[in-house]
Amino acid sequence: MQTVDVLVVGAGLAGLHTARLLARRRLDVLVVDRRRSLSTGIRTTGIFVRRTLDDFDLPDHLLGPGVRDVLLYPPSRRAPVLLTSDRDEYRVADMAAVYEHAYRAAESAGARVLLGVRYVGASMGVVRFADAEPVMTRFIVGADGARSRVARDLGLDVNRRFLVGAEIVHPIASGTTIPAFHCVLDPRVAPGYLGWVIDDGRHAHVGVAGYPDAMTTGIRHLLDAFAADAPGRAAPAGPVELRGGPIPVGGVLRRLACPAGLLVGDAAGAVSPLTAGGLDPCFRLSERAAAVAAGYLRTGDQRVLSRYDGDALRARFRGRLLLRRAFAGIRSPAAAEAAVAVLRSRAGRALAARILFGDGSFPEISSRPADPAVDRPSR
């Protein structure tokens, strides 16, 4: 039976970034993913915020033009609130190319990546697959998404509060749009969240997300209804791709690690509860996870795992969790119109700008306390 130091289940950004950092620490790392191609099954819009772009090395040619304008629309679509930053706040990535870049970076660091291998379960260090021989591992990293099977097998916490999102992505003619992020607060199509339109210079992204129990007609029907007259949408210039999936919004889970493994990315609930953004948390929590896992495997000291503490992170999300509950309560067009009216005030605009343009989507997580011998390779 093949034996490895670390098995990473899931080749998304969280799994590949964690694998690369662990391989750089001279650990024997194997990554498995049930997808046969990382360009299929993409579930994220690929909106990177300024803070991520400042702190992590993402290839510039894989990113669309900078976006400085955000327009917040009420259900009527009339008189949107325009917020403008003096710097680029968002860029939309070609996510298929970003995954490929992360894949190559992980392999260059020494990790092995196997696609088309479906995780079945783990017990006593033996991991079983549907399409491959079992593997013996010292440690498992669960990067297998919002409904993580690894979390259940390791006895760790699981996500219980979700939005469900769907979007269409299609090519657009060059020069037909002005970079802007259009956000529509309309509980008829996106109960508890919003609809959006944004593009990466080559492709338009038009999506909705909300609480599934309130989407009585189904998310595909709501997406089609929204896309029919979505503000800022350019006409398709090619085939349309459909994306979608669950988005955990209950905050970082409390119990993230045990002697057998730990969780990263959506599996760990590493998503901003209010904005539902997960790309910045994915990178930051993965760095902490790699440092903790490396420190634990090097020393065998279980106290190292206590430094991967979900409770400590949740304490820094109290305000956003409260705002998430308030957002979830906007279930009528009249309430949404009133909420946007509040945002037109000076105080409302300041709050919206702080949320959309601020640096607090996810707290800074230093890797040094867990493993002081490790450098920070991302900056």
C-alpha positions in Angstrom: 0.0 0.0 0.0 1.3 3.5 -0.9 2.1 5.6 2.1 2.2 9.4 2.2 2.7 12.1 4.8 -0.4 14.1 3.8 -3.4 13.3 1.6 -5.3 16.3 0.4 -8.9 15.5 -0.7 -10.0 18.2 -3.2 -8.0 20.0 -5.9 -9.7 23.4 -5.6 -7.7 26.5 -4.7 -7.7 25.7 -0.9 -6.5 22.1 -1.5 -3.8 23.0 -4.1 -2.5 26.0 -2.1 -2.2 23.9 1.1 -0.6 21.0 -0.8 2.0 23.4 -2.4 2.9 24.8 1.0 3.2 21.4 2.6 5.3 20.1 -0.2 7.7 23.0 0.2 8.2 21.9 3.7 9.5 18.6 2.3 6.5 16.5 3.2 5.3 13.8 0.8 1.9 15.2 -0.4 -0.7 13.5 -2.5 -3.8 15.4 -3.8 -6.8 13.6 -5.2 -9.9 15.0 -6.9 -12.9 13.2 -8.4 -12.9 15.6 -11.4 -11.0 14.4 -14.4 -10.4 18.0 -15.5 -10.1 21.1 -13.2 -11.8 23.2 -15.9 -15.1 21.3 -15.2 -17.3 21.7 -12.2 -16.2 25.3 -11.4 -18.5 26.8 -8.7 -17.0 30.2 -8.1 -17.5 33.4 -10.0 -13.8 34.1 -9.5 -14.1 37.6 -8.0 -10.8 38.5 -6.3 -10.8 41.4 -3.9 -7.9 43.9 -3.7 -6.6 42.5 -0.4 -6.1 39.1 -2.0 -4.4 40.6 -5.0 -2.1 42.7 -2.8 -1.0 39.7 -0.6 -0.9 36.7 -2.9 0.9 36.0 -6.2 -1.8 35.7 -8.9 -0.7 35.9 -12.5 -1.8 39.2 -13.9 -2.7 37.8 -17.3 -5.3 35.6 -15.8 -7.2 38.5 -14.3 -9.7 40.9 -15.9 -9.7 44.7 -15.7 -9.9 46.4 -12.3 -13.3 47.3 -11.1 -13.8 50.4 -9.0 -17.6 51.0 -9.3 -20.3 49.1 -7.4 -23.9 49.8 -8.1 -26.5 48.6 -5.5 -30.0 48.3 -7.0 -33.4 47.9 -5.2 -36.0 45.5 -6.6 -37.4 48.2 -8.8 -33.9 48.6 -10.4 -34.4 52.4 -10.2 -31.9 54.9 -8.8 -29.1 52.5 -7.8 -26.6 53.6 -5.2 -23.2 54.1 -6.8 -20.1 53.6 -4.8 -16.7 54.4 -6.3 -13.3 53.6 -5.0 -10.1 55.5 -5.8 -8.4 52.2 -6.5 -9.1 48.9 -8.2 -11.2 46.8 -5.7 -12.1 43.7 -7.7 -10.8 41.7 -10.6 -12.5 38.7 -12.1 -10.2 35.7 -12.9 -10.3 33.1 -15.6 -10.9 30.4 -13.0 -10.1 27.4 -15.3 -6.7 29.0 -16.0 -6.2 29.9 -12.3 -6.8 26.2 -11.3 -4.4 25.1 -13.9 -1.8 27.5 -12.6 -2.3 26.3 -9.0 -2.1 22.7 -10.2 1.3 23.3 -11.8 2.5 25.2 -8.8 1.6 22.4 -6.5 3.4 19.8 -8.7 6.4 22.1 -9.1 6.7 22.2 -5.3 6.7 18.4 -5.2 3.1 17.4 -4.6 1.5 14.8 -6.7 -2.0 15.4 -8.1 -4.3 12.6 -9.2 -7.5 13.5 -11.0 -10.5 11.2 -11.6 -10.1 9.6 -8.1 -13.1 9.7 -5.8 -12.7 9.7 -2.1 -14.8 7.1 -0.3 -13.8 7.1 3.3 -11.0 7.0 5.8 -10.3 4.9 9.0 -7.2 4.4 11.1 -5.0 6.2 8.5 -6.2 4.1 5.6 -8.0 6.1 2.9 -10.3 4.3 0.4 -11.1 5.4 -3.1 -13.7 4.3 -5.7 -11.3 4.3 -8.6 -7.9 3.6 -7.1 -6.0 1.5 -4.6 -6.2 2.6 -1.0 -3.5 4.9 0.5 -2.0 5.0 4.0 -1.5 8.5 5.3 -0.3 10.2 8.4 -2.7 13.2 8.0 -5.7 14.1 5.9 -6.6 17.6 4.6 -10.2 18.0 3.8 -10.6 20.4 1.0 -13.6 18.7 -0.5 -16.2 21.5 -0.4 -19.1 22.8 1.6 -20.6 19.4 2.3 -17.3 17.8 3.2 -17.3 14.0 3.5 -13.8 14.2 5.1 -15.2 16.4 7.9 -17.7 13.7 8.8 -15.2 10.8 8.6 -12.8 12.7 10.9 -15.5 13.6 13.4 -15.0 17.4 12.8 -17.7 20.0 12.5 -19.8 20.3 9.3 -21.4 23.3 7.7 -25.1 23.6 8.4 -26.1 27.1 7.0 -26.0 27.5 3.3 -26.9 29.8 0.5 -27.2 28.2 -2.9 -25.9 30.1 -5.9 -26.0 29.7 -9.7 -24.7 31.8 -12.5 -24.3 31.9 -16.3 -21.0 32.7 -17.9 -20.7 33.6 -21.5 -18.2 35.5 -23.8 -18.9 39.2 -24.6 -17.7 41.3 -27.4 -14.6 43.3 -26.6 -15.2 46.9 -25.5 -18.9 46.5 -25.0 -18.9 47.0 -21.2 -17.5 49.4 -18.6 -16.0 47.6 -15.6 -18.5 47.7 -12.8 -20.0 45.3 -10.3 -23.8 45.4 -10.4 -25.6 44.1 -7.3 -29.4 43.7 -7.1 -31.1 43.3 -3.8 -34.3 41.6 -4.7 -35.7 38.8 -2.6 -38.0 37.6 -5.4 -35.0 36.3 -7.3 -32.3 36.1 -4.5 -33.9 35.7 -1.1 -31.4 36.5 1.6 -28.6 37.5 -0.7 -28.5 39.2 -4.2 -28.2 39.0 -7.9 -25.0 40.2 -9.6 -23.5 41.1 -13.0 -19.8 41.5 -13.5 -17.3 40.7 -16.3 -13.6 39.8 -16.7 -13.2 41.8 -19.9 -13.9 38.7 -22.0 -16.8 36.9 -20.2 -19.9 38.1 -18.4 -21.0 36.6 -15.1 -24.7 36.8 -14.3 -25.8 35.1 -11.1 -28.1 34.8 -8.2 -27.8 33.2 -4.7 -30.1 32.9 -1.8 -31.6 30.6 0.8 -32.8 27.4 -0.9 -35.9 27.1 1.3 -37.2 30.4 -0.1 -36.5 29.5 -3.7 -39.8 27.9 -4.2 -39.7 28.0 -8.0 -36.1 26.7 -8.2 -32.8 28.5 -8.6 -32.6 27.9 -12.4 -35.9 29.5 -13.0 -34.9 32.5 -10.8 -31.6 32.8 -12.6 -33.3 32.9 -16.0 -35.8 35.5 -14.7 -33.0 37.7 -13.4 -30.8 37.3 -16.4 -33.6 38.4 -18.7 -33.3 42.1 -17.7 -30.2 42.1 -15.4 -28.6 45.6 -15.3 -25.2 45.9 -16.9 -25.4 42.6 -18.8 -23.9 42.4 -22.3 -25.3 40.2 -25.0 -23.7 36.8 -25.3 -21.1 36.4 -28.0 -20.7 32.7 -27.6 -21.8 29.6 -25.7 -23.3 29.9 -22.2 -21.8 28.0 -19.3 -23.8 27.2 -16.1 -22.1 27.2 -12.7 -23.5 26.7 -9.2 -23.3 25.1 -5.8 -23.8 25.6 -2.1 -22.2 28.5 -0.2 -21.6 28.0 3.5 -22.5 31.2 5.4 -22.5 30.1 9.0 -18.9 31.3 9.6 -15.7 29.4 10.2 -16.5 26.1 12.0 -15.4 25.6 15.6 -13.7 22.2 15.4 -11.4 22.3 12.4 -8.6 19.8 13.4 -7.9 16.5 15.1 -4.8 14.2 15.2 -6.0 12.6 12.0 -6.5 15.7 9.9 -8.0 19.2 9.4 -10.3 21.2 7.1 -9.6 24.1 4.7 -11.6 26.2 2.3 -15.4 25.8 2.1 -15.1 22.5 4.1 -13.9 24.7 7.0 -16.7 27.3 6.5 -13.9 29.7 5.4 -16.4 32.1 3.7 -17.2 35.6 4.7 -20.7 35.3 6.3 -22.0 38.6 4.9 -20.5 38.9 1.4 -20.2 35.1 0.8 -16.8 35.6 -0.6 -14.5 32.6 -0.2 -11.4 33.2 -2.3 -9.5 35.4 0.2 -10.4 33.2 3.2 -9.3 30.2 1.2 -5.7 31.5 0.8 -5.4 32.8 4.3 -6.7 29.8 6.1 -4.7 27.4 3.9 -1.5 29.1 5.0 -2.4 28.7 8.6 -3.4 25.1 8.0 -0.2 24.2 6.2 1.9 25.7 9.1 -0.1 23.8 11.7 0.0 20.5 9.9 3.7 20.7 9.2 4.4 21.6 12.9 2.3 18.7 14.1 3.8 16.2 11.8 7.3 17.3 12.6 6.9 17.2 16.4 4.0 14.9 17.0 2.8 17.4 19.6 -1.0 17.5 19.5 -1.0 20.9 21.2 0.1 22.4 17.9 -3.3 21.5 16.5 -5.0 23.8 19.1 -3.5 26.7 17.1 -5.9 25.9 14.3 -8.8 27.2 16.3 -12.2 28.0 14.7 -13.5 29.6 17.9 -10.8 32.2 17.8 -11.7 33.1 14.3 -15.4 33.1 14.9 -15.0 35.7 17.6 -13.8 38.1 15.0 -16.9 37.5 12.8 -19.6 38.5 15.3 -20.5 41.7 13.6 -20.7 40.1 10.2 -22.7 37.1 11.5 -25.2 39.6 12.9 -25.4 41.5 9.6 -25.9 38.1 7.8 -29.0 37.5 10.0 -30.3 40.9 9.2 -29.7 40.4 5.5 -31.5 37.0 5.7 -34.5 38.8 7.1 -35.0 40.9 4.0 -37.7 38.7 2.4 -40.1 41.2 0.7 -39.5 43.8 -2.1 -40.7 46.6 0.2 -38.1 45.7 2.8 -35.4 45.5 0.1 -36.5 49.0 -1.3 -36.3 50.4 2.3 -32.8 48.8 2.8 -31.4 50.4 -0.3 -33.0 53.7 0.7 -31.0 53.5 3.9 -27.9 52.9 1.9 -28.5 56.2 0.1 -27.9 58.1 3.3 -24.4 59.3 4.3 -24.1 56.7 7.0 -25.5 54.0 4.8 -23.1 54.7 2.0 -20.2 54.7 4.5 -21.3 51.3 5.9 -21.7 49.8 2.3 -18.3 51.2 1.3 -16.7 49.7 4.4 -18.2 46.3 3.6 -17.5 46.3 -0.1 -14.1 48.2 -0.1 -12.7 47.4 3.3 -10.0 44.9 4.3 -12.1 43.0 6.8 -13.5 40.2 4.7 -11.4 37.7 6.6 -9.0 38.3 9.5 -5.3 38.2 8.9 -3.9 34.8 10.0 -0.2 34.6 10.6 1.5 31.3 10.1 4.4 32.1 12.3 3.0 31.2 15.7 2.3 27.6 14.6 5.6 27.0 12.8 8.2 29.8 13.2 10.7 28.1 11.0 8.5 28.5 7.9 8.6 31.5 5.6 5.6 33.2 4.0 6.0 32.2 0.4 3.0 34.0 -1.0 3.7 37.7 -0.5 
